[in-house]
Amino acid sequence: MRKKYALVGTGSRCRMFYEAIAKDYSDSAELVALCDTNQTRMTYTNKVLEEEFGLSRLPTYKAEDFQRMLDETGAETVIVTSIDRTHHSYIIAALEAGRDVITEKPMTTDADKCQQILDAVERTGRDVRVTFNYRYAPHNSAVHELISAGEIGEVFSVHFEWLLDTKHGADYFRRWHRDKRNSGGLMVHKSTHHFDLVNFWLGSRPETVFGMGDLRFYGRANAEERGLFTPYTRTTGAEAAKNDPFALDLTESPVQKALYWDAEHEDGYQRDQNVFGDGISIEDTMQVMVRYRNRAVLTYSLNAYAPWEGFNVSFNGSGGRIELMVRETSYINGGGDKDDEGAAEGIQLYHFPLHGTPRVVPVDTVEGGHGGGDNRMLADIFGHSNSGEAYAASHRDGAMSILTGIAANRSFQTGLPVEVDGLVKLAHPD
């Protein structure tokens, strides 16, 4: 019997899920309803399901009719891909209605909402799964296996540098993410992936966080200091923006035009705001230190205006060192093939024993988005996979990753280290 899913949030993030159900896992999964604040986007999603995958159009429900959707469609699991600040409301409502939840990262954006989700899971006994696709990328899995096998002994320190380029990185500063109330900033929205990977690799959780962050590249004040003048609030149709390499014309992409340009009359959301305009409240330059319960220490940086996209991470242990360098395909959400989003272009993984010959660690090459992890994760969620519980991320995993970013945000404001245990109360602490 096929499991029934309802999808909440029909922006560009949802396609990975509905395409998997409609194309690859229709024998085990069935999408029964769409829910969004914007009817135009739901209508477009139905059009894609009908024309590309041969499915009948699904019933659509506005956000205020979420409970009615659950009652009428018999959905067993809710997939949440809405704007980050709304995740908690749909997650909790679904749990209270006796449904399980699959949610996009981040699970939510602040400590209060995180506590509400943790309490709801404990109260209802239902499951929340966070879609940390990077766990499934072969190179990240290989690092996990090396550390778990004791190849470098006990891990004492980790240095992790993530680079977003001026295509993908800039995109966070023209969308709803630019308002920290919506996204929690990049420390939560983006770094939740990275902090989860460190938790996953180390088999531990964060204890103390200290960070510094600022807006140094994007935003009007920074542009004017560099002699740039961009006198427009949005870029589609702006004559002055035609030579701006950071400009996005929503009418040039059929998908972006349908999802955003044609839909903005309903809610006023402008997907193409000027990255050098006013109203940006998130950081683009961030440095963080984290101490873990197992006494390992992380130094982490995220910069959103680099000339290339990808990351470098190294581990120092009692028995040696691991180094991983990954270059990824840059992209703009909803602007191309989803399999190109974060696809690994170059991977170098090295193992340096403390006493012995260094070696290159072979890594399977897997096509697909986010380092080849997307398809593996989808198989684990909707189909049949051998990864089992080893890679699936629970609500506690979702909490531990965002709490690192939430603590970093607080440290940015106060200039002080933050104890993670003081942010939420776990029903069953380690």
C-alpha positions, -999 to +999 in steps of 0.1 A: +000+000+000+013+034-009+019+060+018+000+093+013+019+126+015+007+162+015+031+189+005+032+224+022+050+251+003+052+250-035+082+273-042+113+260-059+124+238-029+095+214-033+103+200-067+129+175-054+102+158-033+072+158-057+093+147-086+107+118-066+072+107-056+058+111-091+087+097-111+107+072-091+087+061-061+051+060-073+049+024-062+054+032-026+044+069-023+014+090-034+011+128-033-025+136-023-026+174-018-008+208-021-009+236+004+005+271+001-004+308+008-003+314-030-028+298-053-008+307-084+022+286-073+000+256-065-017+259-099+018+259-115+029+228-095-003+210-106+005+219-142+040+204-139+026+172-123+001+168-151+022+177-181+056+162-171+045+133-150+010+124-163-007+128-129-042+141-123-043+175-107-042+175-069-066+193-046-051+226-034-055+242+000-046+276+013-026+278+045-056+285+067-072+253+055-043+231+065-063+210+090-091+206+065-066+193+040-054+166+065-090+156+072-102+154+036-072+138+020-061+112+046-025+123+043-002+102+066+029+124+063+033+161+057+063+174+037+072+210+048+090+231+022+076+265+031+094+297+042+116+288+072+098+310+098+066+290+092+081+255+095+072+251+132+035+260+128+030+233+101+052+207+119+034+211+152-001+212+136+007+180+117+021+162+148-010+173+168-032+158+141-014+124+144+008+128+113+045+123+108+066+151+092+094+154+067+108+189+068+133+209+048+162+223+067+164+243+089+138+227+112+130+262+124+147+295+130+150+303+167+152+286+201+116+292+211+102+276+180+127+248+184+114+241+219+078+241+207+087+214+182+107+193+207+077+195+231+052+185+204+072+154+194+074+144+230+037+150+236+025+133+204+050+105+199+051+112+162+082+115+140+099+145+125+126+139+099+149+167+087+162+163+051+200+166+056+210+155+022+247+163+026+250+133+050+243+110+020+269+126-003+296+098-009+325+120+001+308+130+034+299+094+040+335+084+034+347+109+061+322+095+085+334+060+078+371+069+083+364+086+116+341+058+128+367+032+119+393+050+141+416+059+112+428+091+129+421+080+165+402+105+187+393+137+169+406+168+187+399+196+162+381+204+130+386+233+106+357+238+082+355+265+056+324+269+033+324+291+003+293+304-015+301+322-047+286+353-062+259+334-080+245+311-054+257+332-024+241+364-038+208+346-042+202+347-005+204+384-005+177+390-031+151+365-016+132+363+016+163+350+033+177+385+034+154+392+064+167+373+094+132+370+108+124+347+079+155+326+077+175+329+109+203+342+087+228+320+069+241+307+103+207+289+106+194+286+070+226+275+053+251+265+081+225+240+096+238+216+069+274+221+079+268+220+117+248+188+112+277+173+092+301+180+121+277+165+146+273+135+123+311+131+117+320+135+154+291+116+169+287+144+194+267+176+199+277+213+205+283+226+240+297+261+237+296+285+207+314+318+201+311+337+169+316+370+150+296+379+119+289+410+098+275+423+065+306+434+046+299+427+009+262+430+001+239+458+011+236+494+001+261+509+025+289+485+015+282+490-022+284+528-018+317+525+001+331+507-029+318+534-053+288+513-066+255+529-071+225+507-079+193+529-077+167+502-080+149+480-055+145+451-078+161+440-111+135+425-134+127+452-160+150+477-145+170+495-173+198+504-149+202+468-138+209+454-173+247+455-168+246+445-132+262+410-129+242+404-097+209+412-114+182+385-118+156+388-145+127+366-135+112+366-170+142+348-185+135+315-166+101+299-173+101+283-139+110+315-120+085+335-140+057+310-132+066+306-095+074+342-087+068+369-114+034+356-122+025+349-086+036+381-068+002+398-074-012+375-047+013+381-019+037+409-030+068+387-027+096+400-049+121+373-057+146+396-075+155+423-050+187+442-054+215+426-034+230+460-029+198+475-017+185+484+017+166+460+041+192+433+045+195+421+081+217+389+076+254+385+076+276+375+047+309+371+066+309+347+096+335+330+118+325+306+146+342+284+172+324+255+187+333+231+216+316+197+216+307+175+244+334+151+234+359+180+238+366+184+201+368+220+189+355+233+155+367+265+138+342+274+110+338+301+084+312+310+059+316+336+032+289+343+007+308+362-020+336+338-030+350+333-066+342+295-063+317+273-046+325+245-022+343+237+010+374+226+027+374+206+059+402+190+079+403+168+110+432+164+134+432+134+157+454+114+180+463+091+151+465+114+121+446+138+099+419+138+072+415+165+046+386+169+022+382+195-005+350+197-026+341+220-055+304+223-062+283+235-091+269+269-084+232+276-090+202+298-085+173+281-069+146+274-094+168+286-123+179+253-138+180+215-135+177+204-098+204+177-104+229+205-110+222+221-076+254+217-056+266+188-078+302+178-069+326+189-096+359+180-079+366+159-048+399+154-031+400+132+001+433+125+019+442+104+049+475+112+067+484+086+093+504+099+122+531+074+114+528+060+079+523+068+042+496+094+033+470+081+009+443+093-014+410+079-003+388+068-033+353+082-034+324+069-054+313+094-081+276+098-080+257+122-102+230+144-089+224+175-067+242+184-035+272+162-040+252+132-051+234+130-018+199+141-030+190+109-048+204+087-020+183+105+006+152+104-015+156+066-019+160+064+019+128+084+025+104+071-002+119+039-014+143+012-004+178+020+009+206+003+027+216+033+048+188+028+073+190+047+106+227+056+101+220+086+079+184+096+087+182+128+107+156+131+135+141+162+152+170+160+178+195+162+149+176+191+135+176+208+168+213+203+175+223+217+141+202+249+142+211+255+179+247+259+169+236+286+144+212+302+169+239+303+195+262+319+169+236+345+161+233+353+198+271+355+202+272+379+172+249+402+192+265+400+226+301+393+219+300+365+244+302+327+242+268+309+244+261+276+262+238+255+239+222+237+268+207+270+280+188+275+247+163+246+250+153+218+274+156+183+260+131+157+274+158+130+274+193+147+275+223+127+267 
